[in-house]
Amino acid sequence: MTFANGRPYLAIPGPSVMPDAVLAAMHRASPNIYEGDLMAMVEGMVPDLKAVARTDGHVAIYISNGHGAWEAALSNTMAEGETVLSLVTGRFGHGWAEMADGLGIAVEKLDFGLKDPIDLDKLRDALKADDARRYKAVLMTHVDTATSRRNDVAAVRKVLDEVGHDALLMVDCIASLACDRYEMDAWGADVTVAGSQKGLMVPPGLGFVFFNDRAAEVRRGMRRVSRYWDWTARANPDFFYQFFGGTAPTHHLFGLRAALDMIHAEGLEAVWTRHAGLAAAIWAACEQWGADGPLRLNIADASARSHAVTAASLGAPLASQLRGWVSEKAGVVLGIGLGMAEPNDPAWHGFFRFGHMGHVNAHMILGLLGTVEAGLTALDIPHGSGALEAAAAELARRA
Ligand SMILES: *Cc1c(COP(=O)(O)O)cnc(C)c1O
């Protein structure tokens, strides 16, 4: 039999759980796009969006997913034949670099593997060795969603400054915006990319590129930028349609307005603290399970883990079996392992991820963990006891 009938729970790192308020805001007739409420709403939304990225800079909004935001950021700053340095701590670092390669940009990578942090000494050496100042930008992921490693943006900025290298610092915050603390201006990021379907709790379909004046200056120096990706008019439109380079993504915008209202009503600091506490509950459970069985967290150092996604392993084929069980029997979908093994490699079935970003609270996370406990038990996967108690205690202590 199955216990799956009831509200489904997509516990993957995006798309995330959509709040009823977001869905309700989207459920309406097509609005007037020539005048009236929609225009006022979009203009009012821009400062609220920038507040989430903690920036006084600019924001361009695209009708795209995260890949589009990646391409937009590159298209405004990098021409064919120019060079980026990409700091890779998982699959998504490779992904942004691949987008650059597709645009004819020369990519140099520092690949730190699937578990380790960005090695600042290696970064320093690479920047120092770049006498000719070929690197026009340094790309990094704040959180790599595949490995669940969270990287130190301010530390990378510091190295750029120490070396006196003027490359733009471009940061992928798609998995971390409105989940983990992120301070674009204070940490010295020049460009930040994000998407709607993770911490922002809106369906996939909006991409955001935040940029400062220094990046705007680089854009002005470009000989040519694709009309669609050009951020200039989007960030500073004379006419409403220029916000979106065409027809506005009307319903996504209503959803986003509702989501921003929720974030600012809770308070961004409180949103970050909630994510930190829920993540700690998941890790506490995982540590108990792992004390007497094969479950392991990918990132050993808790201070470098994402608060929005947790990558774990069970060994093949147990992770796929667990994912199958919780989906069929309990209505919960866990994330697949990404970039940890090739999809055609049997080892691929040893990895999974918990998504815990956006509209999640204590009872959802305890339900998620209880479901995993049931799955481990049903499948006879060895696991330590006390996981749910440990998670509950973590939440009780923090609340
Ligand atoms: C989800 C994600 C992306 C890709 O976003 P899409 O909307 O799937 O294109 C890129 N980078 C990170 C860090 C992500 O989490």
PDBQT file of the ligand as one rigid body, heavy atoms in Angstrom, charges set to zero:
ROOT
HETATM    1  C1  LIG A 401      19.451  25.910  -9.987  1.00  0.00    +0.000 C 
HETATM    2  C2  LIG A 401      20.810  26.496 -10.187  1.00  0.00    +0.000 A 
HETATM    3  C3  LIG A 401      21.258  26.926 -11.445  1.00  0.00    +0.000 A 
HETATM    4  C4  LIG A 401      20.476  26.711 -12.703  1.00  0.00    +0.000 C 
HETATM    5  O1  LIG A 401      19.239  27.280 -12.680  1.00  0.00    +0.000 OA
HETATM    6  P1  LIG A 401      18.156  26.840 -13.786  1.00  0.00    +0.000 P 
HETATM    7  O2  LIG A 401      16.982  27.643 -13.407  1.00  0.00    +0.000 OA
HETATM    8  O3  LIG A 401      17.968  25.367 -13.631  1.00  0.00    +0.000 OA
HETATM    9  O4  LIG A 401      18.701  27.206 -15.109  1.00  0.00    +0.000 OA
HETATM   10  C5  LIG A 401      22.490  27.519 -11.522  1.00  0.00    +0.000 A 
HETATM   11  N1  LIG A 401      23.261  27.684 -10.443  1.00  0.00    +0.000 NA
HETATM   12  C6  LIG A 401      22.889  27.272  -9.223  1.00  0.00    +0.000 A 
HETATM   13  C7  LIG A 401      23.797  27.479  -8.061  1.00  0.00    +0.000 C 
HETATM   14  C8  LIG A 401      21.647  26.660  -9.052  1.00  0.00    +0.000 A 
HETATM   15  O5  LIG A 401      21.273  26.228  -7.851  1.00  0.00    +0.000 OA
ENDROOT
TORSDOF 0
